[in-house]
């Protein structure tokens, strides 16, 4: 009789474990489905924003500014180095100030359209520096020296766009949304094998932030 009771206990435990595994499986499938749907939502949202950006920034404007919009990342890249900053300098050049006067209020206008309300988590202003004559990719000094320059460039661009009169009523939103990053010469621009003096503006959606947290856990969406 003792043996039968022990067998009944193990059967009950086995049934319980099977039930828990089924519950876990259903929860996992539901989670992965939700994750996949989030990926689709991000793609749809970015496509909608891209469509509005194309309307707002015709090719003639982009060519005039020396800028491109990456169709994959949606980053707006200004890549005419002599227009942006002097070599080894971080002061925003007068011509780039004129470009920012034209570009930035329109960029913010797109990202704050009613249909995108509450969906933009961050706007990133990213500064980059190029390897100059005498600098060495493998030199720690050159890397960190250019890191300081690129961070200063991004910060100075942010400081300048804050001063644009058209942004006066958007400053609180900008304070909560805009961040700056400097990348030294560590990243090449899209479609280029070389580093450049350049500035990029990119937006991050709320759902993208969520997916990035999942990626840290090793969870991704194809």
QUICORGI-V484017 format. One line per field, one symbol per residue. ss: DSSP state (2 for helix, 1 for strand, 0 for the rest). psi: psi as a letter, one per 30 degrees, with the letter a starting at -180 (. if undefined). A space follows every 50 residues. Layout:
ss=???
psi=???
This chain:
ss=02222222222222222222222222222222222222222222222222 22222200222222201110000001110022220000000002222222 22222222222002220001111111110000000000022222222222 22222222222220222222222222211111000000000000000111 1111122222222222000000
psi=eeeeeeeeeeeeeeeeeeeeeeeeeeeeeeeeeeeeeeeeeeeeeeeeee eeeeeeileeeeeefhlljkfefgkjkjhiefedllkglgkkleeeeeee eeeeeeeeeefgkefgkgfjelkkjkklllklkflkegkeeeeeefeeee eeeeeeeeeefffkefgeggeeeeefeklkkkgbgfkllkgkfllljlkk kllkleeeeeeeeeefggklk.
